[in-house]
Amino acid sequence: MSLSENVSSAITDSINAYRLEQEGDRHGVPSPSGVASCRLQQWFNGRGIPRTNPVPPASVKKMESGTAAEPFWRDIYTRAGFAWTPLSRLRGNARPFADGQGDGKLFVVNPALPWPVGTALLLELKDLGVWTYLDAVEKGLKDGLPDYYTQVQVYLGLYGLKQAIFHAGQADASAVTFVWKRIKKHEGMPPPFHAEVVDFDAEFFSKTLDRATDVEFSLRTMDVVPLHLRDYDVFKLAPQGKYPCGYCGWMDKCLEAGR
């Protein structure tokens, strides 16, 4: 192994160790950010079963880059006429959710904004890859990024808020511009960010609570793999490497469990 390969191997090992540390500290299962995922995937995760297909180092870096960008966007919203305050972590008091914490609460302080002064809104910040970012821009959150829409609805319900601002930045501006102009054939430049106001949907929130309750109950009561929680045809999707099964960290465990 060359010196360069040795360094690359050491850095990859370090990224994987960092990912495992962050996963352990981040939240329990079910969580607002993961409840829309396959319920069986959530069961594997909640039971602490190790991934057989680790998260790629590039994906770890992208997630952490998004977290690192949050102070910048909070400052921008403050300059625009909002006051930002952190939200409490919901660990232990948000059943059926084990844990969760929104990115913050905004209070309107600028009377020029389209809300009465003092209005409180949830702020949810993301840094998105090329295709997910453009899905948000072109389709809106509910149709373009249903997992994130679910997360926003859960936080709105748990924190008792009526509206949210979902804010998405570009993880790779050059790639977004290339796809926007060369592949999608749009005129001009893509929007530099996507900010979307989302209203609380009580019916959607109630259905999501039922889904989370199903996962939470199975985690407490089932020691064998609960195949009824499998939301996708892993035997069809996994061999083709198709989303979501082909990207699941527990794909091999799911296949081993049988039909």
C-alpha angles and dihedrals in degrees: 000000000000123000091254092051089048092054092046091051092050092049092048090052089049092051091050091050090048090051092053092049092050093046090053093050100038107075147309129252133301095034134172091245095050106032093098091056122096107297092225090053088054090051093053090048094046092050090055093242107164119247115252090195107049124210108266113253091240090058091050090052092049093052093049092046088057091052090048090054094055097088089054093053092044088056091049092053090048090054090049092060107275130115113221125210129174121252122232119254111254098216111148099357106069105068133206081033114073096206146338145152129199121222094251149293124267125209118199111238101157111082089206090070117095095254133070113267109269096032111146122220135176115244118208117182128197137171106211136198122240102275098036090049092051091046088057092049097045103034106023126238101288097051100026102042109017094168091058091042088056091049091052092048092050093051091047090053097044095046094041096239127145103208140026137195110222107200122191126187127192117260090196113022095181093054092046090053092048094051092042094054107025103035105024092035096222120162119242127359127323117253108275090228139002119233116179130178111223124196122216113258109202094190093051090047091052092052090049090052088055090052092049091047090055091054094043092050092050091049090054099042112027124074095171120069106278100223092184087073093062105114099184139045097256092177090061101036103038099059089052093047090237127158130297103009095039090058098041118120090218098044093119092049090050092052092047090055090066129214 
